[in-house]
Amino acid sequence: MSAGIFILIMFGGLIVFAVIVDLIAKRRGKKLDFENRDDSNISQSERIYAESFKDQVKQNMDQGFF
């Protein structure tokens, strides 16, 4: 019973924290968009590294390592 209460308190605290962050962002007029980030400031070497990492992860998943 106490483990269930602990889990509820943790999830409740996380939700309250998210709501507070959202309210502060709305009050300041900022838009939190984590999916569409601007990649125009990334160097070509960083792009190549990211693409090669994505390809490696895809190959590992196709081979069944995950």
TIVO-2410 file (N, C-alpha, C; in nm, 3 decimals):
# residues 66
REC num residu      c1      c2      c3 atome chaine
REC   1      M   0.083  -0.120   0.000     N      A
REC   1      M   0.000   0.000   0.000    CA      A
REC   1      M   0.087   0.126   0.000     C      A
REC   2      S   0.194   0.125   0.079     N      A
REC   2      S   0.277   0.245   0.086    CA      A
REC   2      S   0.354   0.267  -0.045     C      A
REC   3      A   0.387   0.159  -0.118     N      A
REC   3      A   0.456   0.175  -0.246    CA      A
REC   3      A   0.362   0.242  -0.347     C      A
REC   4      G   0.235   0.206  -0.344     N      A
REC   4      G   0.138   0.269  -0.434    CA      A
REC   4      G   0.121   0.417  -0.405     C      A
REC   5      I   0.118   0.451  -0.278     N      A
REC   5      I   0.106   0.591  -0.241    CA      A
REC   5      I   0.231   0.668  -0.285     C      A
REC   6      F   0.348   0.606  -0.268     N      A
REC   6      F   0.472   0.669  -0.311    CA      A
REC   6      F   0.471   0.696  -0.461     C      A
REC   7      I   0.427   0.599  -0.539     N      A
REC   7      I   0.421   0.614  -0.684    CA      A
REC   7      I   0.322   0.725  -0.722     C      A
REC   8      L   0.207   0.728  -0.657     N      A
REC   8      L   0.110   0.835  -0.684    CA      A
REC   8      L   0.167   0.973  -0.653     C      A
REC   9      I   0.240   0.983  -0.543     N      A
REC   9      I   0.300   1.112  -0.506    CA      A
REC   9      I   0.404   1.153  -0.609     C      A
REC  10      M   0.485   1.058  -0.655     N      A
REC  10      M   0.588   1.089  -0.754    CA      A
REC  10      M   0.526   1.135  -0.886     C      A
REC  11      F   0.427   1.060  -0.937     N      A
REC  11      F   0.362   1.100  -1.061    CA      A
REC  11      F   0.286   1.231  -1.045     C      A
REC  12      G   0.221   1.248  -0.933     N      A
REC  12      G   0.151   1.374  -0.908    CA      A
REC  12      G   0.245   1.492  -0.904     C      A
REC  13      G   0.360   1.474  -0.840     N      A
REC  13      G   0.460   1.580  -0.835    CA      A
REC  13      G   0.514   1.613  -0.973     C      A
REC  14      L   0.534   1.511  -1.054     N      A
REC  14      L   0.582   1.533  -1.190    CA      A
REC  14      L   0.480   1.610  -1.273     C      A
REC  15      I   0.355   1.575  -1.259     N      A
REC  15      I   0.249   1.646  -1.332    CA      A
REC  15      I   0.238   1.791  -1.285     C      A
REC  16      V   0.246   1.813  -1.156     N      A
REC  16      V   0.239   1.949  -1.103    CA      A
REC  16      V   0.357   2.031  -1.154     C      A
REC  17      F   0.475   1.972  -1.156     N      A
REC  17      F   0.593   2.041  -1.207    CA      A
REC  17      F   0.575   2.079  -1.353     C      A
REC  18      A   0.522   1.988  -1.434     N      A
REC  18      A   0.501   2.015  -1.576    CA      A
REC  18      A   0.399   2.127  -1.596     C      A
REC  19      V   0.296   2.127  -1.516     N      A
REC  19      V   0.194   2.231  -1.526    CA      A
REC  19      V   0.254   2.368  -1.490     C      A
REC  20      I   0.336   2.371  -1.386     N      A
REC  20      I   0.399   2.497  -1.345    CA      A
REC  20      I   0.492   2.549  -1.455     C      A
REC  21      V   0.572   2.460  -1.514     N      A
REC  21      V   0.662   2.502  -1.622    CA      A
REC  21      V   0.581   2.553  -1.741     C      A
REC  22      D   0.471   2.486  -1.772     N      A
REC  22      D   0.388   2.529  -1.884    CA      A
REC  22      D   0.326   2.667  -1.856     C      A
REC  23      L   0.278   2.688  -1.736     N      A
REC  23      L   0.219   2.817  -1.702    CA      A
REC  23      L   0.323   2.930  -1.709     C      A
REC  24      I   0.443   2.904  -1.660     N      A
REC  24      I   0.548   3.006  -1.666    CA      A
REC  24      I   0.584   3.036  -1.810     C      A
REC  25      A   0.593   2.933  -1.894     N      A
REC  25      A   0.626   2.954  -2.035    CA      A
REC  25      A   0.517   3.034  -2.105     C      A
REC  26      K   0.393   3.004  -2.075     N      A
REC  26      K   0.283   3.079  -2.137    CA      A
REC  26      K   0.283   3.224  -2.090     C      A
REC  27      R   0.313   3.245  -1.963     N      A
REC  27      R   0.314   3.381  -1.910    CA      A
REC  27      R   0.424   3.464  -1.975     C      A
REC  28      R   0.539   3.402  -2.000     N      A
REC  28      R   0.649   3.472  -2.063    CA      A
REC  28      R   0.636   3.479  -2.214     C      A
REC  29      G   0.539   3.409  -2.268     N      A
REC  29      G   0.515   3.413  -2.412    CA      A
REC  29      G   0.609   3.327  -2.493     C      A
REC  30      K   0.670   3.228  -2.429     N      A
REC  30      K   0.763   3.141  -2.500    CA      A
REC  30      K   0.691   3.014  -2.543     C      A
REC  31      K   0.733   2.966  -2.659     N      A
REC  31      K   0.674   2.843  -2.711    CA      A
REC  31      K   0.777   2.731  -2.695     C      A
REC  32      L   0.740   2.626  -2.624     N      A
REC  32      L   0.829   2.513  -2.603    CA      A
REC  32      L   0.800   2.410  -2.711     C      A
REC  33      D   0.890   2.401  -2.808     N      A
REC  33      D   0.874   2.306  -2.917    CA      A
REC  33      D   1.001   2.224  -2.927     C      A
REC  34      F   0.996   2.101  -2.878     N      A
REC  34      F   1.114   2.018  -2.873    CA      A
REC  34      F   1.131   1.933  -2.998     C      A
REC  35      E   1.030   1.919  -3.079     N      A
REC  35      E   1.038   1.833  -3.196    CA      A
REC  35      E   1.096   1.904  -3.317     C      A
REC  36      N   1.063   2.029  -3.337     N      A
REC  36      N   1.107   2.103  -3.456    CA      A
REC  36      N   1.217   2.200  -3.418     C      A
REC  37      R   1.337   2.150  -3.402     N      A
REC  37      R   1.446   2.239  -3.367    CA      A
REC  37      R   1.514   2.290  -3.493     C      A
REC  38      D   1.577   2.403  -3.482     N      A
REC  38      D   1.641   2.466  -3.597    CA      A
REC  38      D   1.779   2.405  -3.617     C      A
REC  39      D   1.799   2.335  -3.728     N      A
REC  39      D   1.926   2.270  -3.757    CA      A
REC  39      D   2.017   2.357  -3.844     C      A
REC  40      S   1.985   2.482  -3.863     N      A
REC  40      S   2.065   2.566  -3.951    CA      A
REC  40      S   2.199   2.604  -3.889     C      A
REC  41      N   2.213   2.594  -3.758     N      A
REC  41      N   2.337   2.631  -3.692    CA      A
REC  41      N   2.430   2.513  -3.667     C      A
REC  42      I   2.399   2.398  -3.722     N      A
REC  42      I   2.480   2.279  -3.702    CA      A
REC  42      I   2.582   2.269  -3.815     C      A
REC  43      S   2.706   2.241  -3.778     N      A
REC  43      S   2.811   2.231  -3.879    CA      A
REC  43      S   2.793   2.102  -3.959     C      A
REC  44      Q   2.862   2.097  -4.072     N      A
REC  44      Q   2.849   1.981  -4.160    CA      A
REC  44      Q   2.904   1.855  -4.093     C      A
REC  45      S   3.010   1.869  -4.015     N      A
REC  45      S   3.066   1.752  -3.948    CA      A
REC  45      S   2.969   1.697  -3.843     C      A
REC  46      E   2.897   1.786  -3.775     N      A
REC  46      E   2.797   1.739  -3.679    CA      A
REC  46      E   2.681   1.670  -3.749     C      A
REC  47      R   2.642   1.719  -3.865     N      A
REC  47      R   2.536   1.652  -3.943    CA      A
REC  47      R   2.579   1.513  -3.986     C      A
REC  48      I   2.704   1.502  -4.035     N      A
REC  48      I   2.755   1.372  -4.080    CA      A
REC  48      I   2.760   1.276  -3.962     C      A
REC  49      Y   2.806   1.323  -3.847     N      A
REC  49      Y   2.811   1.238  -3.728    CA      A
REC  49      Y   2.672   1.191  -3.689     C      A
REC  50      A   2.575   1.281  -3.689     N      A
REC  50      A   2.439   1.245  -3.650    CA      A
REC  50      A   2.379   1.144  -3.747     C      A
REC  51      E   2.400   1.166  -3.876     N      A
REC  51      E   2.345   1.073  -3.975    CA      A
REC  51      E   2.411   0.935  -3.965     C      A
REC  52      S   2.543   0.933  -3.945     N      A
REC  52      S   2.610   0.803  -3.932    CA      A
REC  52      S   2.565   0.731  -3.806     C      A
REC  53      F   2.542   0.805  -3.698     N      A
REC  53      F   2.493   0.744  -3.575    CA      A
REC  53      F   2.353   0.686  -3.595     C      A
REC  54      K   2.267   0.761  -3.664     N      A
REC  54      K   2.133   0.711  -3.692    CA      A
REC  54      K   2.137   0.584  -3.776     C      A
REC  55      D   2.224   0.584  -3.878     N      A
REC  55      D   2.238   0.465  -3.962    CA      A
REC  55      D   2.288   0.346  -3.882     C      A
REC  56      Q   2.383   0.369  -3.792     N      A
REC  56      Q   2.437   0.260  -3.710    CA      A
REC  56      Q   2.329   0.204  -3.618     C      A
REC  57      V   2.250   0.290  -3.558     N      A
REC  57      V   2.142   0.244  -3.470    CA      A
REC  57      V   2.040   0.164  -3.551     C      A
REC  58      K   2.008   0.212  -3.670     N      A
REC  58      K   1.913   0.140  -3.755    CA      A
REC  58      K   1.966   0.002  -3.791     C      A
REC  59      Q   2.094  -0.008  -3.826     N      A
REC  59      Q   2.152  -0.137  -3.859    CA      A
REC  59      Q   2.152  -0.231  -3.740     C      A
REC  60      N   2.182  -0.178  -3.622     N      A
REC  60      N   2.180  -0.260  -3.501    CA      A
REC  60      N   2.039  -0.311  -3.472     C      A
REC  61      M   1.940  -0.228  -3.494     N      A
REC  61      M   1.803  -0.271  -3.469    CA      A
REC  61      M   1.759  -0.375  -3.571     C      A
REC  62      D   1.806  -0.361  -3.696     N      A
REC  62      D   1.772  -0.460  -3.798    CA      A
REC  62      D   1.837  -0.595  -3.769     C      A
REC  63      Q   1.953  -0.593  -3.704     N      A
REC  63      Q   2.023  -0.716  -3.672    CA      A
REC  63      Q   1.974  -0.779  -3.543     C      A
REC  64      G   1.891  -0.710  -3.470     N      A
REC  64      G   1.831  -0.766  -3.349    CA      A
REC  64      G   1.911  -0.746  -3.223     C      A
REC  65      F   1.991  -0.643  -3.215     N      A
REC  65      F   2.067  -0.617  -3.094    CA      A
REC  65      F   1.982  -0.555  -2.985     C      A
REC  66      F   1.868  -0.498  -3.018     N      A
REC  66      F   1.784  -0.435  -2.919    CA      A
REC  66      F   1.662  -0.517  -2.893     C      A
***
